[in-house]
Amino acid sequence: MKILVTGAQGFVGSHLMPRLRALGHDAAGFDIEQGDLARTMPDADADAVIHLAARSSVVESWNDPPSFYEANVLGTARILEFCRRRGARLVFVSSYVYGRPRYLPVDEDHPLEAFNPYGHSKILAEEAARYYSRAFGVPLAIVRPFNLYGPGQSRQFLVPTLIEQVLDPARPSIEVMDARPRRDFLFIDDFIDLLARLADTGKQGVFNAGSGASTSIGELVRLLCELAGVDKMLVDLGKPRAEEVLDMYAAVGRARAELGWQPRTPLREGLAQTLAQWPKPVGGQ
């Protein structure tokens, strides 16, 4: 198939493009160099679009909400219109839409609730996608990954931030704002496998992507130290975020039942791979 991947140079896209091509797809990328999706319609042919392009920093979304609505809502609307005109199906990657969990594990039917402008922009983008699916017949799959990690991830995210502290010889300890919260960590290769299955099968619907279990930040730090062979103290600063969610993990039975997908990379193995590919410091061995 001809598959257009928006945000192809980002963390997920840089892992996804080689996988799609290895599977025999004609995969092309669309990134900011080709135009701003909020204002530019891609000039391409495609049987399917995997829409990854987005502004994704929760912290930055509080400082500049309009830019997140513009990029994430208007950009998605532009891609939906592209799909309508080209007769292409859409795989839309969304996240941070569940808010405070009312039950665990969180399944795809859990109510949506925004805790920040980024999450709200994704909820609105999902609504636009569902409308285009109903009104214009655009085939649609929505994928909601939980906490992704792996080689090449931006240092604004949790796992890279912790790894930097673990590997920094000048730091005698590792500081975290709050060691209690538990999150569902999914290795990037497992997520790419899910997206590739959706590209191959054309399945529609909403699918969670997670490991199905949660790990606390404190446990994550201890595991990283063990894997890196360092002995550092964990310093919990005791500064929880307002309205902090203490536990969150995904129900992934729908993806297993409909796509034959399941997470295969244990957290220890995924972290070991991430550490092994972590960029060496200048002058390092």
N, C-alpha and C positions, 0 to 999 in steps of 0.2 A: 504494500500500500504506500501511497504518498502521505506522509505524516508531517505536519507542521508543529514544531515545538516552540512555544513562546518562552522567553527566558532561558534559552538553551545554554547560555554561558554561566548560569548560576549553579549553585551547589547541586540541586537535583538534576538539572539539565545536562551538566557536564558528565554525570554518570549515565544518564538515560540515552543520550545520543549514540554512544558506541554500542549500547545493548540493542537498540532498535536496528542499527545498521547490520549488526552481527546476525540478527534474525531475518535479514533480507529486505527490510523496509527501506523505502526511499525517504530518508528523514532529513528535513531542512529546518534550520533554526531561524527565529526572528527575535532580535534583541534591540536594545535602544539605539544601536548604530543605524539600524534600518528605519527607525522612526519611533515616535511616542505613540503607543497603542491607544491612548485616550484621544488622539487626533488623527491617527494614520491607519488606514486599512491595509493589511498585508497584500502585496501583489504576488500571489502564488496560487498554485493549484494544490488541493489537498483532499484526500478522502477522510482524514481525521485530523483534529487539532488536540494536542495536549497542552493545556493552558497553565503554565507555571509562572509567567511573568507577574510580579506583584511587588509592592513595597511591603516589607515584612517585619520591620522592627517595632515591637510593641512600645518601647520607650519613645522612639521618635514619633510614633503616631499620636502621643499625648501632646507633643510640641507643635505638630503641624497637621492636624486632622484633615484639612481640605485636600492636601496633596495625596493622602491615602485614599480618600473617596474618589479623587480624580483617577489615580492609577488603577485602583482595584475594582471600582464599580464601572466607571466609564470605559476603562481598558477591556474589561470583561464584556461589556455591551458591544464594543467594537468587534471583538472576536465572535460573539454570538451572531452579529449581523454578517460577518464573513462566512460563518458556517451556514447560515440561511441561504446566502446567495450562491455558495459553492455546493450545497447539498452535502456538506461534511458533518460528521458527528464530532461531539466535543467531550473530552475528558477534562474536567475542571478540578484542580487541586485546591482545596479549601482547608482552613484550620482555625483553631481558637474560637469555635462557634458554640460550644456547649455550655460555657459559663460554669457556675458552681454545680457539681453533679448532684442530682436528686437521688440517684441510686448508682451502684457499682456492680459490675462493669458498665460503662456507658455504651449503649448501643446506638444504632443509627436513628432510632425513633425518639431518642431523648430530646426534650425541648431545647430550642436554641436560645441563647442569651449572651449578649455582648458584655464583656468586662472592660473593654478598651476600644478606642476608635478603629484600630486595626481589625479586631474581631467583628465589629459592627460593619465595617466595609465588606468583609467576607460574607456576612449574612445577607447583606443587600445584593452582593454579586450572585450568591446562590439563588436568591429570589428572582433576579433577572434571568438566570439560566433556566429555572423551572418554568418561567413564563414563556420564554422562547420555545421551550420544548413542547408546552401545551398549545400555544397559539400558532407556531410556525412549523411544528413537527421536527425540530432539531433533535436528533438522537443524543441523549445526555447521560453521562456517568459523572457523579461527584465523588471525589475521594478525599477523605478527611484524615490525614496523617496526624499522629500524636507527636511525641518529641523525637524528631529525626536526629541522627548523629552519624558521623563517619568522616573519612579523609576528605579534606578540601572544604570543610564547613567554615563559614565566617566566624571570626573570633568574637562576634557580638553574642553568640549563643552559649549556652551553659557548659556543655562538654568541652569545647575548645578553651573557654575561660579557665576551667579547672585544670586542664592539661598544661596550660601555660604556667600556672602556679606550681604544679607538680614537678615540671621539668626545669624550672628556673633555679639554678644552684644558689642564687643570692637570696632566695626566700626560705627562711627556716620553717615556716608554717604555711598552711593554706587557709585563707579566710573566706567564709561564706556569710551572707546576710542571715540565713536561716537554714539550718541543716535538716529540718523536719519534713518539708514537703516531699511527697512521693510522686513520681511521674512515670509514665509509660515510655520507655526508650526503645526506638526501632532503628535497626541498622540500615543504612542507605541501600545496600544491595538488596535487602528484602523488599524495600519500598519500590525499587526499580523493577523487581520481579512482578509486583502487583500491577504497575503501570503497563509493563510489557504484555501481561496477560489481558488487560483491558484493550490494548491496541489490537491484539490478535483475535479476541473473541467478539468484540463489539457489544459486550454486555452493557446494559443500562441499569441505572439505579444509584443508590448512595452506599458507599462502602467505607467503613473504618479501616485504618491501617495502623496497627500497633502490635506490641508483643503480647498483650493480654495479661500483663503483670506490671506491678509498680516497684520502683526502687527509690529509696530516699536519697537526698543530696549527700547526706553524711555517708551512707553506704557506698555511693558512687565515688566519693573522694577516697575512701579506704581501699576500694578495689583498684582505682587508678594508681595509688601509691604502691600497692602490692605488685601490680603488673610492671610498673616502671622501676621497681627495685629501690624505692626511696623510703625513708622513714621520716615523715613530717607530721607534726601535730595539726589536727583540725581545730581551727578557731571559729566557733559559732558566735557571730557578733550579736545575735539575738535581736535582729532588726527585721521582723517579718513585714512583708508588704501588706498594705491595707486590703482587707477581704481576701486574704490568702486562702487558696484551696489546698488542703493538706493531703489529699489523696485523689488520684485520677488515673484510671486505666481503661483500656478499650475492650469492648466485646468485638471479636473479629470472626464470629461464626458465619456471618453472611458472605464474606469474601471466601471463606473456606468452602461453604456449600455451593456457591454459584460460580466460583472461579478456580476452585481447587488450590487456592493459595493458603499458605500459612507461614508465619515467621520461622526462619530456620537458623538464624544466627544468635546464639546465646550472648548475653550482654558481655560476659568476660571475653569471648572471642572477638566480638565487634570492637570492643575497646582496645584489645591487643592489636588488631589490624590498624586502628586509627593511630595508636601510639607509634606503630612501626613505620607509618607513612608521614608522621609529623615532621615538618621541615626542620632540619638541623640549624642551629644558630650559626651565624657567620663565624668561620674559623673553627666550628665544631667538627667532631669526627663522624 
